Amino acid sequence: MIARQLTDCLHPDDRIDPGKSGPQAMRRVTMNVAESPVQWLASRGLLTEAQCRAGERLRADYERAGLAARVTMRWDAAPPAKVRGGARAADASLARIDAQRRFHGALEAVGPGLADICWRVICAGEGIAGAEKGLGWPARSGKLVLGLALDRLARFYGVG
């Protein structure tokens, strides 16, 4: 199994507590690169490092913002208890709001024609062939269009 740490995709704005300055403790996430279409393309030399990082940043913002469909009930949505630690829930909410703003700003920067393939491949984890078919595009056009979209994402996130 191929796994890698996703620490290089973090941005200074991704802090847990926006009220504190300087670096803060963040959790490390290990992922299977075979599950990410962006990582799969990058491992075959079809994407540049900047494109790969931009795609992973968009995916991280999408997941941090909680925009994915839920399969089960959210147990963390219960009102916070009247004990210590209530501020941490507020910090998590602020981080989620910031991630939503970055995500929507990134898709707006990419543009309406390119945002569709970004969402399908990067966020929904759909393969390029499936995205081409779903969008009604000709075969083998998705890699080129995704590359253009990732270039715009890299400019938006400042990684390219």
C-alpha positions in Angstrom: 0.0 0.0 0.0 1.4 3.4 -1.0 0.8 6.1 1.6 2.1 9.6 2.1 1.7 12.4 4.7 -0.4 15.4 3.7 1.5 18.1 5.5 3.0 19.9 2.5 -0.5 20.9 1.3 -1.3 23.0 4.4 -1.4 26.8 4.1 -0.8 29.3 6.9 -4.6 30.2 6.8 -5.4 26.6 7.8 -4.7 27.3 11.5 -7.0 25.7 14.1 -7.4 28.9 16.1 -7.5 32.1 14.0 -7.0 34.2 17.2 -3.5 32.8 17.8 -0.5 33.7 15.7 2.3 31.4 14.7 2.3 27.7 13.9 -0.2 25.5 15.7 -0.5 21.7 16.2 -2.4 20.1 13.4 -3.2 16.5 12.9 -1.4 14.4 10.3 -3.4 12.4 7.8 -2.1 9.3 6.0 -3.9 8.6 2.8 -3.7 5.9 0.2 -2.5 7.7 -3.0 -4.3 5.1 -5.1 -7.6 6.6 -3.9 -6.8 10.1 -5.2 -7.1 10.6 -9.0 -4.8 13.7 -8.7 -2.1 11.6 -6.9 -2.6 8.8 -9.5 -2.0 11.2 -12.3 1.0 12.8 -10.6 2.6 9.4 -9.9 2.6 8.8 -13.7 4.2 12.1 -14.5 1.0 13.6 -16.0 0.8 16.5 -13.5 3.4 19.0 -12.3 4.2 19.4 -8.6 2.3 22.7 -8.5 -0.8 21.1 -10.1 -0.7 18.2 -7.7 -0.4 20.5 -4.7 -3.2 22.8 -5.9 -5.5 19.8 -6.5 -4.8 18.4 -3.0 -5.4 21.9 -1.5 -8.8 22.0 -3.1 -9.6 18.5 -1.9 -8.5 19.4 1.6 -10.7 22.6 1.6 -13.6 20.5 0.3 -13.2 17.9 3.1 -12.5 20.5 5.8 -15.6 22.5 4.8 -17.8 19.4 5.2 -19.3 19.7 1.8 -19.4 16.0 1.0 -22.6 14.1 1.2 -23.2 12.4 4.5 -24.2 8.8 4.8 -25.1 8.7 8.4 -26.2 11.1 11.2 -23.8 13.7 12.4 -23.2 13.1 16.1 -20.9 16.1 16.5 -23.7 18.5 15.8 -25.1 18.2 19.4 -25.0 21.5 21.4 -21.7 21.9 23.3 -21.8 21.0 26.9 -21.5 23.7 29.6 -18.0 22.7 30.4 -14.5 23.7 29.2 -13.7 23.1 25.6 -16.6 25.0 24.1 -14.2 27.4 22.4 -12.6 24.6 20.5 -16.0 23.9 18.8 -16.2 27.5 17.8 -12.7 27.4 16.4 -13.6 24.3 14.3 -16.6 26.1 13.0 -14.5 29.1 12.0 -12.0 26.7 10.2 -14.9 25.1 8.4 -16.3 28.5 7.3 -12.8 29.6 6.1 -12.4 26.3 4.1 -15.8 26.9 2.5 -14.8 30.4 1.5 -11.5 29.2 0.0 -13.2 26.3 -1.8 -15.9 28.5 -3.4 -13.3 31.2 -4.2 -11.0 28.5 -5.9 -13.9 27.2 -8.0 -14.8 30.8 -9.0 -11.2 31.5 -9.9 -11.0 28.4 -12.0 -14.1 29.4 -14.0 -17.5 27.9 -14.8 -16.3 25.6 -17.6 -13.4 24.2 -15.7 -14.9 24.0 -12.2 -17.0 21.0 -13.3 -14.1 18.7 -13.9 -12.3 19.9 -10.8 -15.3 19.0 -8.6 -15.8 15.6 -10.3 -12.2 14.4 -10.3 -10.6 16.2 -7.3 -13.5 16.3 -4.8 -15.8 13.5 -5.8 -12.9 11.2 -6.7 -14.3 10.3 -10.1 -12.0 9.0 -12.7 -11.2 11.1 -15.8 -13.0 8.7 -18.1 -16.1 8.8 -16.0 -16.0 12.6 -15.7 -15.6 13.0 -19.5 -18.6 10.7 -20.0 -20.7 12.5 -17.4 -19.9 15.9 -18.9 -20.5 14.7 -22.5 -16.9 15.5 -23.5 -14.9 13.5 -26.1 -12.6 10.8 -24.9 -9.1 11.8 -23.9 -10.0 15.5 -23.4 -10.3 15.4 -19.7 -6.6 15.3 -18.9 -5.9 18.4 -20.9 -8.9 20.3 -19.4 -8.0 19.2 -15.9 -4.4 20.4 -16.4 -5.7 23.8 -17.4 -8.0 23.9 -14.4 -5.2 22.8 -12.0 -2.9 25.6 -13.4 -5.6 28.1 -12.5 -6.0 26.5 -9.0 -2.2 26.7 -8.5 -2.4 30.5 -9.2 -5.3 30.9 -6.8 -3.5 29.0 -4.0 -0.2 30.5 -4.8 1.6 27.2 -5.2 2.8 27.6 -8.8 
